[in-house]
Amino acid sequence: MLSDDQVEQTMAMIEKSQQLAGHFPDAEALARARGILDGSLTYDEAAAQLEAKYGVPIRRSERASRLDEAEHARRQQVVDEARTSTALEGGRASDATHELQDQWVAGDITLEQMHAGVRRLHPSTAD
């Protein structure tokens, strides 16, 4: 995830490069770019917004491929170990986080999509 400074620098570069190309993005487009950079908006969510606005399909990120048994078992082990570790420390992830983890185990979402979903649910307070 980008720091606030990195997001601001990237946004400045995006806006300037668009202006140099003769394009002047509106506030909505810039907000969408910022959301993708700061993790508050996924690519698929941004694409859905554009599809709703313009009524044309937007290229979507590739869906995770169906998994073979070995990969499914590996992912389940990763999630089980993470949940056990959290429980041993006296915690428990939210049901929404468990749902995202289960979707990743099933191959319905990518690791990046799972991480983005967890960041949206539980923003970092360290920054």
C-alpha positions, 0 to 999 in steps of 0.5 A, a space after each residue: 500500500 502506498 503512503 499518503 505522500 506516495 499517493 499525492 506524488 502519484 496523483 500529481 504525476 497522473 494529473 500532469 501527464 493527462 494535462 500534457 496529453 491535452 486531457 483534463 480529468 474531472 474531479 470524479 476521475 481523479 477521485 477514482 484514481 486516488 481510490 485505486 491508489 489508496 486501496 479504498 477502491 478496487 479496479 473492478 469497482 472502478 470499472 463498474 462505476 465507469 460501466 454504469 456511467 458510460 454504458 459500455 463494458 470496461 476491461 476487467 482484471 483477470 479472474 482467478 483460475 480454478 484451482 487444482 486440489 493441491 493449490 486449494 489445500 495449500 491456500 486452505 492451510 495458509 488461511 487455517 494457520 493465519 486464523 489459528 495464529 490470531 486465535 492463539 493471540 486472543 483475537 478473531 478476524 471479522 466474519 467479513 474477513 473470513 468470507 474474503 479468505 474463503 473466497 481466496 481459498 476457493 479461487 474466486 478472487 486473487 490474493 491482491 483482491 483479498 488484501 484490498 478487501 481486508 484493507 477496506 474493512 480494516 484500514 491501517 492506523 499505523 500511518 
